[in-house]
Amino acid sequence: MKSAYELALERMERQGIERPREGGLDEGVRLEMAEVRQRAEARVAELEILHRDRLQRLLEPEARRQEEEGYRDERRRIEEERDRRLDEIRGAADRGPSTG
């Protein structure tokens, strides 16, 4: 009898999705990725606090709209930077240690 994991892997293969690597990422890489995520989460949390504070003081609809737009843009920038950094870390882990 196959485990749920094995069945899921077979479904993935039928859909043309590559199996996950057996070794996965080493502990150092996982810790580095976790640190990148934590920093991004902290920056987003700080951004949200500041955004809410500014919104409370803004009464004009146009000023509020601009604040919302700026908040969304900055949040998107932080998330894109986080994703780019995670991709760099994954790419470096896939290439392995550099020699030379």
Helices and strands as residue ranges (DSSP letters): H 4-14, H 27-57, H 61-95
